[in-house]
Amino acid sequence: MSDPSDQRPYPALRVLSVSNQKGGVGKTTTAINLGTALAAVGEKVLILDVDPQGNASTGLGVPRGQRKTTAYDLIVSGASIKDAAVHTALPGLDLVPSDPDLSGAELELAGAQRRSFRLRDAIQALRESPDGPGYTYVLIDCPPSLNLLTVNAMAAADAVLVPLQCEFFALEGLTQLMRTVDLVRGSLNPRLEIQGVVLTMYDRRNSLSDQVAADVRAHFGDKVYDTVIPRNVRVSEAPSFGKPVLVYDLKCAGSQAYLKLAREVVGRERARRAQAA
């Protein structure tokens, strides 16, 4: 059953669920670094970490001891985003952190009303705040599985941003994700769309990367971003220092690719809003 708020016009705040049911595709890395890059080009960004592993929180330098109010409190206890959000070291980028308690949310909400809309309700309250939402983008970092947390993220999102690793099994995982998007669109969120597919871990020395990229572009056309994220050791190193790669090494190829991706995301969103006006 769809939610009545689906009939509302698109607000200025844009909510993107960064999702892929296959692990190891660069999902959290993309959420962290795209969020940082969007903030770097002037957007106000909130990252919602709804993965119980809390890797986005760690990668943004928020230690477990500082995660007082988390996504668990948001989804299970009804805490507000404004109470849960913490400032990161980066101007314009906030975070709702996560911790392992979130792994119990599905069981705790087994019989709860609007169990699939907990994140949507929290975001809607933010949108309706008297002083405005305070953000132009919310990026939801999802767990690499189909569970209540992923369903909450997709029910709350305006669109899905899909990181896709340039490897043989990537297309199989993408097929599963598309089925999930169709299910959520049909039952919970009729306006959910694919915002874009971003190719990650691209290795130009490997012909398989080119083949996967060509296959994805043939299937999804202009939904695939022009920007590709290269396989880059600095991107891999940055989380161990609690930093986005743009802070760890701004000049490396990975940082420059995420900046380019941020500009492409903003460009697409401006074009969409102009078309809808």
CORDAMO-V303667 format. One record per residue. PHI is phi as a letter, one per 40 degrees, with the letter a starting at -180 (999 if undefined). PSI is psi as a letter, one per 40 degrees, with the letter a starting at -180 (* if undefined). Layout:
BEGIN
PHI | PSI
PHI | PSI
END
This chain:
BEGIN
999 | h
c | i
c | i
d | d
c | e
c | d
c | e
c | i
c | i
c | h
c | i
c | d
c | h
b | h
b | h
b | h
c | h
c | h
b | i
a | h
c | e
c | h
c | i
g | f
b | e
g | f
c | d
c | d
d | d
c | d
d | d
c | d
c | d
c | d
d | d
c | d
c | d
c | d
c | d
c | d
c | e
h | e
c | i
b | h
b | h
b | h
b | h
b | h
c | h
b | f
b | h
d | d
c | d
g | f
c | d
c | d
c | d
c | d
c | e
c | e
g | f
b | h
c | i
d | d
c | e
c | e
c | g
c | d
b | h
b | a
c | d
d | d
c | d
c | d
c | d
c | d
b | e
g | f
c | i
c | i
c | d
c | d
c | d
c | d
c | h
b | i
c | i
c | a
c | e
b | h
d | h
g | e
b | h
b | i
a | h
c | h
c | i
b | i
a | i
c | e
d | d
c | d
c | d
c | e
c | d
c | d
c | d
c | d
b | e
d | d
b | e
c | i
c | i
f | f
c | d
c | e
b | e
c | d
c | d
c | d
c | d
c | d
c | d
c | d
c | d
c | d
c | d
c | e
d | h
d | d
c | e
g | i
c | d
g | e
b | i
b | d
b | h
b | h
b | h
b | h
c | h
c | i
c | i
c | f
a | i
c | h
a | a
c | d
c | d
c | d
c | d
d | d
c | d
c | d
c | d
c | e
c | i
c | d
a | i
b | h
b | h
b | h
c | h
b | h
c | i
c | g
a | i
d | d
c | e
c | d
c | d
c | d
c | d
c | d
c | d
c | d
c | d
c | d
c | d
c | d
d | d
c | d
c | d
c | d
c | d
c | d
b | d
b | d
a | g
d | d
c | e
c | h
b | i
c | h
c | d
i | i
b | h
b | h
c | h
b | i
f | f
c | h
b | h
c | e
c | e
b | h
c | d
c | d
d | d
c | d
c | d
c | d
d | d
c | d
c | d
c | d
c | d
c | d
c | d
b | e
f | b
c | e
c | d
c | h
c | i
c | d
c | h
b | i
c | h
c | i
c | h
a | h
c | d
c | d
c | d
c | d
c | d
d | d
c | d
c | e
b | e
g | f
b | i
c | i
c | d
c | d
c | d
c | d
a | g
c | d
c | e
c | i
c | d
c | d
c | d
c | d
c | d
c | d
c | d
c | d
c | d
d | d
c | d
c | d
c | d
c | d
c | d
c | d
c | d
c | d
c | d
c | d
c | d
c | d
c | d
c | e
c | *
END
